[in-house]
Amino acid sequence: MSGGGDAPGAGAPGFLAVDSGGSGLRAVVGTVDRGVLARRESREPVRTGVRGIDPGHLMEQLVPMVRALTAESGTERLEVAVVGAAGLATLGDALRAELPAALARDLGVRTVALAADAVTAYAGALGPRPGAVVAAGTGLIAIGTDLTRWRRADGWGHLLGDCGSGAWIGQAGLEAALRAYDGRAGGSTRLLAAAEDQFGPMPELPGTLYPRPDRAAVLASFAPRVAGCAADDPVAAGILRTAARHMADSAVAVCPAEGEPRVALTGGLFKLGAPLLVPLEEELAMRLPHARRVPAEGDPLDGSVRIATELAAGTLTLPGDEKLLFTVSTKVD
């Protein structure tokens, strides 16, 4: 895994930072002094099976990517690897048991940190500062820290939680559409028309939706239509106000109560814009008056990079946690 002597990262110990999520795998290689030098991505999500997240499938994708990255960047050796993975807290036992040794064996990595995607989202958004981050896309989780321990709220999936998420908003919108189709109270003819335009006749929707393994993403795909109706449809506007209250509930549950913590929002759901953001900002201002609202500095891959560089430099101050941010030193044979 060595490059030419004149390559940008030649001779300097390198880091590997990875973001593994529902849309695939992203990886970068860099050095502490020069930052990110090369990046690659795969559109194939890492498989999840009976053992949870599959470490073998992750390594099958990652090893060729990293070898290409080190060749491109001229990074001769990788000292640190940080892998941020969606579902690590609940589905990461196999990763924690097997991935550090695999990274040492196949890539020569000496220190490995495995981080939940909520932690990398936090690190990307706020860095090593006390606060809370709401990460919202298809799902939703809030995470906060006072730099002594982590607190998380929700992130339980679309069947048991993820309240206020894209899937939650889409489901609420489709329920309102079906109420209008039936003639029940609480329905919305605007959302019914939008649902029929996107999915076809309503009586056929359950049969097409329920069997799909990606039904959370299908539900979330209707969230933009709910936001699009909100300006002149009180039912749609009410759904987004309720989503904002759910998000604020989670932010309040994890935000440090003392000092002046920072609060940031990250994730694709906030592209819905004012119909969601205006009520959310009102809720946060009312319920977390001591907190300072700030824009997110970066995304989860930026968070993996930040953790990797601070770990390599010996300056990491984010708290460790067996489920959320697990660090181990490895032996290279």
C-alpha positions in Angstrom: 0.0 0.0 0.0 2.9 2.4 -0.7 3.0 5.2 -3.2 5.7 7.3 -4.8 8.0 9.3 -2.6 6.7 12.6 -4.0 3.1 11.8 -3.5 1.2 14.2 -1.2 0.9 11.9 1.8 4.2 10.0 1.4 5.9 9.1 4.6 3.2 10.5 6.9 1.1 8.2 9.0 -2.4 8.2 7.6 -6.0 7.8 8.8 -9.0 6.1 7.3 -12.4 7.5 7.9 -15.6 5.6 6.8 -19.3 6.4 6.8 -21.5 3.3 6.3 -25.2 4.0 6.0 -28.4 3.1 4.2 -27.2 4.6 0.9 -23.8 2.9 0.8 -20.2 3.3 1.9 -18.0 6.4 1.8 -14.3 6.3 2.7 -11.5 8.8 2.8 -7.8 8.6 3.5 -5.7 11.5 4.8 -3.1 12.6 7.3 -3.3 14.8 10.4 -1.2 17.5 8.9 -2.7 17.5 5.3 -6.3 16.5 6.0 -8.3 14.4 3.4 -6.2 13.4 0.4 -8.5 11.0 -1.5 -12.1 9.7 -1.3 -14.2 6.9 -2.7 -17.7 5.7 -2.3 -19.9 2.6 -3.0 -23.6 2.7 -3.6 -24.1 -0.8 -2.1 -25.2 -0.7 1.6 -23.4 -3.1 3.9 -25.6 -6.1 4.5 -27.4 -6.8 7.8 -28.2 -10.4 8.8 -28.9 -12.5 11.8 -25.5 -11.4 13.4 -26.3 -7.8 12.8 -24.1 -5.7 10.5 -22.0 -8.0 8.4 -18.2 -7.3 9.0 -17.2 -9.6 6.1 -19.3 -7.7 3.6 -18.0 -4.4 4.9 -14.4 -5.6 4.4 -15.2 -7.0 0.9 -16.1 -3.5 -0.1 -13.7 -1.5 2.0 -10.3 -3.2 1.3 -10.2 -2.5 -2.5 -11.5 1.0 -1.9 -8.7 1.7 0.7 -6.0 0.2 -1.5 -7.0 2.5 -4.3 -7.2 5.4 -1.9 -3.7 4.8 -0.4 -2.2 4.4 -3.9 -3.9 7.6 -5.0 -2.8 9.6 -2.0 0.6 8.1 -1.5 -0.1 7.2 2.1 2.3 4.6 3.1 0.7 3.4 6.3 -2.6 3.8 8.1 -2.3 4.3 11.8 -6.0 5.0 12.7 -9.3 3.9 11.2 -12.7 5.3 12.2 -15.8 3.5 11.0 -19.1 5.2 11.5 -21.9 2.8 10.9 -25.7 3.1 11.0 -27.2 0.7 13.5 -24.0 0.1 15.4 -25.6 0.6 18.8 -28.1 -2.2 18.3 -26.7 -4.3 15.4 -22.9 -3.9 15.9 -21.8 -6.9 18.0 -20.2 -8.7 15.1 -18.4 -5.5 14.0 -17.0 -4.9 17.5 -15.9 -8.5 17.7 -14.3 -8.9 14.3 -13.7 -5.6 12.5 -10.6 -4.3 14.5 -8.6 -7.5 13.9 -9.7 -7.5 10.2 -8.5 -3.9 9.7 -5.2 -4.7 11.4 -4.7 -7.8 9.3 -5.7 -6.5 5.9 -4.8 -2.8 6.1 -2.2 -2.6 8.9 -4.3 -0.3 11.0 -3.1 0.1 14.6 -6.0 1.9 16.3 -9.7 1.4 15.4 -12.7 3.4 16.5 -16.2 2.1 15.8 -18.8 4.9 16.1 -22.6 4.9 15.8 -23.7 7.1 12.9 -25.4 9.4 15.5 -21.9 10.0 17.0 -20.3 10.8 13.7 -23.3 13.1 12.9 -22.6 14.8 16.2 -18.9 15.1 15.6 -19.5 16.4 12.1 -22.1 19.0 13.2 -20.6 20.3 16.5 -17.2 18.8 17.1 -15.9 18.4 20.6 -18.4 20.8 22.2 -21.3 20.1 24.7 -24.6 20.1 23.0 -27.3 18.2 21.1 -27.8 17.1 17.5 -31.0 16.0 15.9 -30.2 13.8 12.9 -33.2 13.3 10.6 -33.7 11.6 7.3 -35.8 8.5 6.7 -35.3 7.9 10.4 -34.6 10.2 13.4 -32.3 10.1 16.4 -31.1 12.8 18.8 -27.8 12.6 20.6 -26.2 14.8 23.1 -23.2 15.0 25.4 -21.7 17.1 28.2 -18.3 15.6 27.2 -18.5 13.1 30.1 -21.1 10.8 28.6 -23.5 10.4 25.7 -27.3 10.5 25.8 -29.5 9.4 22.9 -33.2 9.6 22.3 -35.4 7.8 19.7 -33.7 6.1 16.7 -35.9 3.0 17.3 -37.0 2.5 13.7 -40.2 3.4 11.9 -42.3 0.7 13.6 -41.4 1.7 17.2 -40.2 5.3 17.0 -38.3 7.7 14.7 -41.0 10.2 15.7 -40.9 13.2 13.4 -38.7 11.5 10.8 -39.3 11.4 7.1 -41.0 8.0 7.4 -43.2 9.3 10.3 -44.2 12.4 8.2 -44.9 10.3 5.2 -47.0 7.7 7.1 -49.0 10.5 8.8 -49.6 12.1 5.4 -50.8 8.8 3.9 -53.0 8.1 6.8 -54.7 11.5 6.3 -55.0 10.6 2.6 -56.7 7.3 3.4 -59.0 9.1 5.9 -60.1 11.4 3.1 -60.6 8.4 0.8 -62.8 6.7 3.4 -64.7 9.9 4.3 -63.4 9.8 7.9 -62.7 12.8 10.0 -59.2 14.2 9.9 -58.6 13.5 6.3 -57.1 15.7 3.6 -58.3 15.8 0.0 -55.0 17.6 -1.0 -52.9 14.8 0.5 -55.3 12.2 -1.1 -54.7 13.7 -4.5 -50.9 13.8 -3.9 -50.9 10.2 -2.7 -52.8 9.0 -5.7 -50.5 10.9 -8.0 -47.4 9.3 -6.4 -48.7 5.8 -5.6 -51.8 5.1 -7.7 -55.2 4.0 -6.4 -55.4 4.0 -2.6 -57.0 0.6 -2.2 -53.8 -0.9 -3.8 -51.4 0.9 -1.5 -51.3 -1.6 1.4 -50.6 -4.5 -0.8 -47.7 -2.8 -2.5 -46.3 -1.1 0.7 -46.4 -3.7 3.4 -44.3 -6.5 1.8 -41.5 -4.1 0.8 -38.3 -4.4 2.9 -37.6 -0.7 2.2 -41.1 0.5 3.3 -39.5 3.1 5.6 -37.9 4.7 2.6 -41.1 4.5 0.6 -43.0 6.2 3.4 -40.3 8.9 3.7 -40.6 9.5 -0.1 -44.0 11.0 0.6 -42.7 13.6 3.1 -41.9 16.2 0.5 -45.5 16.0 -0.8 -46.7 16.7 2.7 -44.5 19.7 3.0 -45.6 20.8 -0.5 -49.2 20.8 0.7 -48.6 22.6 4.0 -49.0 26.2 2.8 -52.7 25.8 2.1 -53.7 22.6 3.8 -54.2 22.7 7.6 -53.9 18.9 7.9 -50.5 18.8 6.2 -49.3 21.8 8.2 -50.5 20.1 11.4 -48.5 17.0 10.6 -45.3 19.1 10.3 -46.0 21.0 13.5 -46.4 17.7 15.3 -43.2 16.4 13.7 -41.4 19.5 15.0 -42.7 18.8 18.5 -41.5 15.2 18.4 -38.0 16.5 17.3 -38.0 19.0 20.1 -39.0 16.2 22.6 -35.9 14.3 21.6 -33.6 17.3 21.6 -34.7 18.2 25.1 -34.1 14.7 26.3 -30.5 14.7 25.3 -29.4 18.3 25.6 -27.2 19.2 28.6 -29.1 21.2 31.2 -26.2 23.4 32.3 -24.1 26.0 30.6 -24.7 27.1 27.0 -24.8 24.0 24.9 -25.1 24.1 21.2 -27.9 22.6 19.2 -27.6 21.6 15.6 -29.8 19.9 13.0 -28.4 17.6 10.4 -29.8 15.2 7.7 -31.7 15.4 4.5 -35.1 15.8 6.1 -34.4 19.5 6.8 -34.4 20.1 3.1 -38.2 20.3 3.5 -37.5 23.9 4.5 -39.8 26.4 6.2 -42.9 24.2 6.7 -40.8 22.1 9.1 -38.1 24.4 10.1 -40.2 27.3 11.3 -42.3 25.3 13.8 -39.1 23.4 14.9 -37.2 26.6 15.6 -40.2 27.9 17.6 -40.2 24.7 19.7 -36.5 24.7 20.3 -36.5 28.4 21.3 -39.3 27.8 23.8 -38.1 24.6 25.3 -34.3 25.0 25.2 -33.9 28.7 25.9 -30.4 28.2 27.4 -29.1 26.5 24.3 -27.5 28.2 21.3 -28.8 27.2 17.9 -26.0 26.8 15.4 -25.7 25.5 11.8 -24.1 22.0 11.4 -20.5 22.3 10.4 -20.4 19.1 8.5 -22.0 15.7 7.9 -21.3 12.2 9.3 -18.3 11.6 7.1 -16.8 14.8 8.2 -17.4 13.6 11.8 -15.5 10.4 11.1 -12.7 12.4 9.7 -12.7 14.7 12.8 -12.6 11.7 15.2 -9.8 10.1 13.2 -7.6 13.2 13.1 -8.1 13.8 16.8 -7.5 10.2 17.7 -4.3 10.2 15.7 -3.2 13.4 17.3 -4.1 12.2 20.8 -6.6 15.1 21.3 -9.9 13.3 21.2 -12.2 14.6 24.0 -15.6 13.0 22.9 -16.5 10.4 25.5 -16.0 6.7 24.8 -19.0 4.3 25.1 -19.1 0.6 24.4 -22.1 0.9 22.1 -21.6 4.4 20.6 -17.9 5.1 20.4 -15.7 2.1 20.9 -11.9 2.4 20.5 -9.4 -0.5 20.5 -5.7 -0.8 19.8 -4.7 -3.6 17.4 -1.6 -5.7 16.9 -0.2 -5.8 13.4 1.6 -9.0 12.6 
